[in-house]
């Protein structure tokens, strides 16, 4: 094989390897990257913070630092897949409880269901009995409304640990 052709092939292989490397890195980072869009799966999400990708140690450090400096804030680790691709299982969420009348469409709100589960879904519509909420992967809104009585708080920050083995574990701090 002529030297010129070998040189071209080597250059092509290096570029291919670099391109595949970029795709691999973007696949690792993309779970926590901002979507760049106010709508996900047809649901308005502009009031919900996009997760920031960090190592697990950095994610916990930033979340706990924010909690220490924010009155009445606390941390939860997300479970389930209803909020994919915004919040995946294992996402560290910082929660704060603002006055109920200050809630806005597109925020991720947490509420305690009648079954006593804490649910984090998006506020989609203000209604007579409170707010209708919906998970990003759910076809319809939840049957229960978020009301002042069952309202827990809203997500004010989110951290997606990179290479975390944590799946579906609920943790509360503060």
C-alpha positions as CSV (number, residue, x, y, z in Angstrom):
1,X,0.0,0.0,0.0
2,X,1.4,3.4,-0.9
3,X,2.6,5.6,1.9
4,X,0.2,8.4,1.0
5,X,-2.7,6.1,1.3
6,X,-1.5,4.7,4.6
7,X,-1.2,8.3,5.9
8,X,-4.8,9.1,4.8
9,X,-6.1,5.9,6.4
10,X,-4.2,6.8,9.7
11,X,-5.7,10.3,9.6
12,X,-9.2,8.9,8.9
13,X,-8.9,6.4,11.8
14,X,-7.8,9.2,14.2
15,X,-10.7,11.3,13.2
16,X,-13.1,8.4,13.5
17,X,-11.8,7.5,17.0
18,X,-12.0,11.2,18.1
19,X,-15.6,11.4,16.7
20,X,-16.6,8.2,18.5
21,X,-15.0,9.5,21.7
22,X,-17.0,12.7,21.4
23,X,-20.2,10.7,21.0
24,X,-19.4,8.6,24.0
25,X,-18.6,11.6,26.2
26,X,-21.8,13.3,25.1
27,X,-23.8,10.2,25.9
28,X,-22.4,10.1,29.4
29,X,-23.0,13.8,30.0
30,X,-26.4,14.2,28.2
31,X,-28.5,12.7,31.0
32,X,-27.9,15.8,33.0
33,X,-27.5,18.3,30.3
34,X,-30.1,21.0,29.8
35,X,-32.6,20.1,27.2
36,X,-32.5,23.7,25.7
37,X,-36.2,23.6,25.3
38,X,-39.1,24.8,27.5
39,X,-41.1,21.8,26.5
40,X,-40.4,18.1,27.1
41,X,-42.8,15.4,25.8
42,X,-45.3,18.2,25.2
43,X,-45.2,19.5,28.8
44,X,-44.1,23.0,29.8
45,X,-41.0,22.7,32.0
46,X,-39.5,26.1,32.2
47,X,-39.9,26.5,35.9
48,X,-38.0,23.3,36.7
49,X,-34.2,23.5,37.1
50,X,-32.2,21.3,34.8
51,X,-29.9,18.9,36.5
52,X,-26.2,19.7,36.7
53,X,-23.9,16.7,36.0
54,X,-21.3,16.2,38.8
55,X,-19.4,13.3,40.3
56,X,-21.5,11.9,43.1
57,X,-19.3,13.5,45.8
58,X,-19.5,16.9,44.1
59,X,-23.2,16.6,43.6
60,X,-23.8,15.8,47.3
61,X,-21.4,18.6,48.4
62,X,-23.2,21.2,46.2
63,X,-26.6,20.0,47.3
64,X,-25.8,20.1,51.0
65,X,-24.1,23.5,50.7
66,X,-27.2,24.9,49.0
67,X,-29.4,23.4,51.8
68,X,-27.2,24.9,54.5
69,X,-27.5,28.3,52.9
70,X,-31.3,28.2,52.0
71,X,-33.8,28.4,54.8
72,X,-36.1,25.4,55.1
73,X,-34.6,23.6,52.1
74,X,-33.9,19.9,52.1
75,X,-32.6,17.1,49.9
76,X,-34.3,14.1,48.3
77,X,-33.0,11.6,45.9
78,X,-35.4,10.9,43.0
79,X,-36.9,7.5,42.3
80,X,-38.9,6.2,39.4
81,X,-39.0,7.1,35.7
82,X,-42.0,9.3,35.4
83,X,-39.8,12.4,35.2
84,X,-37.3,11.1,32.6
85,X,-35.5,12.7,30.8
86,X,-35.5,15.7,33.1
87,X,-34.8,13.8,36.4
88,X,-33.6,10.3,36.2
89,X,-33.5,7.9,39.2
90,X,-30.7,8.9,41.5
91,X,-31.0,12.6,40.7
92,X,-30.3,14.6,43.9
93,X,-33.0,17.2,44.3
94,X,-33.0,20.3,46.5
95,X,-36.5,21.2,47.6
96,X,-37.9,24.3,49.2
97,X,-41.5,25.1,50.2
98,X,-42.6,28.5,48.9
99,X,-46.1,29.9,49.6
100,X,-48.7,27.9,47.7
101,X,-50.0,31.0,46.0
102,X,-46.6,31.6,44.4
103,X,-46.5,28.3,42.4
104,X,-46.2,28.6,38.7
105,X,-46.9,26.3,35.7
106,X,-43.8,24.4,34.7
107,X,-42.3,24.0,38.2
108,X,-41.7,20.5,39.5
109,X,-43.8,20.2,42.7
110,X,-43.7,17.5,45.3
111,X,-46.8,16.4,47.1
112,X,-47.9,13.7,49.4
113,X,-50.4,11.4,47.8
114,X,-53.4,9.8,49.5
115,X,-51.3,6.6,49.7
116,X,-48.7,8.7,51.6
117,X,-46.1,8.6,48.8
118,X,-44.1,11.7,48.0
119,X,-44.6,12.4,44.3
120,X,-42.6,14.9,42.2
121,X,-44.4,15.9,39.0
122,X,-44.8,19.1,36.9
123,X,-47.4,21.7,37.6
124,X,-49.5,21.7,34.4
125,X,-52.7,23.7,35.2
126,X,-54.2,25.7,38.0
127,X,-57.6,24.4,38.9
128,X,-60.3,25.0,41.5
129,X,-59.0,22.4,43.9
130,X,-55.3,23.3,43.5
131,X,-52.9,22.3,40.7
132,X,-53.0,19.4,38.2
133,X,-49.6,17.7,37.9
134,X,-48.2,15.3,35.4
135,X,-45.1,13.2,35.1
136,X,-43.2,13.6,31.8
137,X,-43.7,10.0,30.9
138,X,-47.3,9.8,32.0
139,X,-50.1,10.1,29.3
140,X,-52.4,12.1,31.6
141,X,-52.3,14.2,34.7
142,X,-52.4,12.7,38.2
143,X,-55.9,12.0,39.6
144,X,-55.0,13.9,42.8
145,X,-54.5,17.6,42.7
146,X,-51.7,19.4,44.6
147,X,-53.4,21.4,47.3
148,X,-52.1,23.5,50.2
149,X,-52.7,20.5,52.5
150,X,-50.6,17.9,50.6
151,X,-48.0,20.3,49.0
152,X,-44.4,19.4,50.1
153,X,-42.3,21.9,48.0
154,X,-40.7,22.6,44.6
155,X,-37.4,21.6,43.1
156,X,-35.0,24.5,43.3
157,X,-31.8,22.7,42.1
158,X,-30.9,19.3,40.7
159,X,-27.7,17.4,40.5
160,X,-27.2,14.2,38.4
161,X,-24.4,12.1,39.8
162,X,-22.2,10.7,37.1
163,X,-21.4,7.0,37.3
164,X,-23.7,6.6,40.4
165,X,-24.8,3.1,41.3
166,X,-27.7,4.6,43.3
167,X,-31.0,3.7,41.8
168,X,-34.3,4.4,43.4
169,X,-33.1,5.2,46.9
170,X,-35.0,7.9,48.8
171,X,-32.9,10.1,51.2
172,X,-34.0,13.2,53.1
173,X,-31.6,15.6,54.8
174,X,-32.2,18.5,57.2
